[in-house]
């Protein structure tokens, strides 16, 4: 039986009580994080929960726990659900109140909900690479906030899936931003290129890990926007996220990337990333 956390209590799914008046349900008025679990341990938990508080602050919402308390809750969910490899999902909504667009005038307690799920590493995608489809980026201008407002992402992802692709790559005003649930990286002449961490993308935790690894490995990086034509001319391309890790892209809009196989720099970064996680998991 899966154990969930809501409003200070660990409970079963059947016992969850979520109000119809929750502003997360009405407006997507909330924020969330997904934290990877390797060998029963949280990976980059401090970075994830720090970003959760940053997102909450940007929408003027107070989280009724400290970062360490949320980490402890996540660890307990991993333990009671006996998760070896998987992830924690945690969201915070502004709370339940009568439906009006502005913030509630009376004091409303934010609602914290979380659960742990078993989820193996995506080894098939990591080893063989995936195909992606470019999609117009019609999202709002605060993509740096990891909010519950994901309808545009959902529609883009579905468009990609309908085309037989794993991911959608957003293009806004003639420039590539990121994926519908990932960050996007190109490699040209040995240089890793990715959109800078502005309000137009989410500064992914795995993105940050990759940039750190590039620095450690001496791989040059350019944080700049690039055009779809530049994207199509990349020698290598990969996407990153908590659940996708570092996934090579071998087809963009049905056209091969470089040789049509995962590239050398992508492989080097994957190997370096695998050294960050337990050996028992890295070789799954």
Secondary structure, 3 states (H helix, E strand, C coil): CCEEEECCEEEEHHHCCCCCCEHHHHHCCEEEEEEEEECCEECCHHHHHHHHHHHHHHCCCCCCCCHHHHHHHHHHHHHHCCCCCEEEEEEEECCECCCCCCCCCCCCCCEEEEEEEECCCCHHHHHHCEEEEEEECCCCCCCCCCECCCHHHHHHHHHHHHCCCCEEEEEECCEEEEECCCEEEEEECCEEEECCCCCCCCCCHHHHHHHHHHHHHCCCEEECCECHHHHHCCCEEEEEECCCEEEEEEEECCEECCCCCCCHHHHHHHHHHHCCCCHHHHCC
